Every structure is written in structure tokens, then in C-alpha cells.
Amino acid sequence: MIRIKSGGIMNARKLAATALLERFDFGQREITDSDTGWRDMFLDHWERVLYAESADGQHRLVMHIHFANESSLVLDHYCLDLATGNMLVA
């Protein structure tokens, strides 16, 4: 059975995801832009496309966040560099 998430959980998740993004260590990459916001890809998996620059050039990254079921508790998070396939873990 699929449960529809209430606005309270979605808002709490948005706050948690944004705070995590602001604290994430992207190394030598400087985030310059992002897409329109977080995408709820699956029930408890969010992602967001980011654009960054470094001495190596421009990068397109995807930040992934996995939440506990029906909660804003973050279970796992990482960022994937689409050009290299490297995973950034903070």
C-alpha cells in the first residue's frame, strides 16, 4: 500500500534536505547553480541536480538523499559527479 505523504512530512524533508545540502563538503567544487529544487523520485528518495565549477572545469552533480519511511530522518546521502561517476560522501 502506498501512503500519500502529508504536507508536514514534505516540509520537514525539504528543510532537512536543504540544511544537508548547505553543510555538504563538495571539496574544491563551488556550487554555481541548481535546477528548480528537490525531486521526490521514489517514496523516500530525493535528488537534486547541481552545477559546480572547479580548477578541472564545470561539473554536473546529483545530490541523493534517502529518508526513513514516512519521516524526515536522513538515512543516507551522497553526491554523484555525472562526468566522472565519482561519488562524493560528506
N, C-alpha and C positions, 0 to 999 in steps of 0.2 A: 504494500500500500504506500502510495506517495502522499506525503503531507505537504500542504501549502504553508510556507513559512510566513509568519506574521511580520508586520512592519517593524515590530520591536526587535526581533532577531536580525532582520535585514539591516536595520540601522546600526545595531551593535556590531555586526560583522563589518559594515562599512567603516566604522570608527576604528575597529581593531586592525583592519587591513591597511588603512591609511597610516595609522601610527607605526605599523610594522614597516611599511614602505619608507617612511621618513627616517627610521632608525637603521635601515639595511645598509650594510657596508658594500658598496659597489667597487671598491678598490680604486684604481686610477681612473675609472669612468665617471664622467659628470653627466647626470641626467639632464637633458635639454628639453624634453617634451614627452608627452604620453598620449595615448588615444583617449577617448572620451570618458573612460572610467573602468571600473571593475566589471567583469563579465561573470555571471553565475553560470559556469559551464555545466556542472552537474549539481546534484543536491548540495554537496558540501565542498565543492572545489571552485575556487575563484581564480581568475587570471586577469592580467593587465599588461598591455604592450607598452614598452618604454623605449625611448630613443636616447642614446648616450653618445658622448664623444670622449676620446682618449688620444694619447700620442699615436696609437695604432690606427686611428681613423674613427669613423662612425660605426655605431653598433645598434642593432635592434635586439632588445631583450624582452623576455616574457617572465613576469613575476607570477609564481603559482602559490596559492595558499589553500591548505586543506583544513577545514573546520571539523570539530566534533559534531556528531549528529544533532541537529536542532539546537545548536549552541554557537556562541561567538568565540569559544575557546579554540585557539590555533593549535593544531596537532603537528603540522609540518609546513615548512615554507622553503622555497628556493627560487632562484632566478636563472633562467636559461639564456645564454648568448646564442642567438639563432645563426650567426655567421660561423662560429667555431664549434657549436654543440657543447661547449663547456658549461657546467653547472656552477653557479655561484651560491655558496651557502654561508650565511652570516652566523 
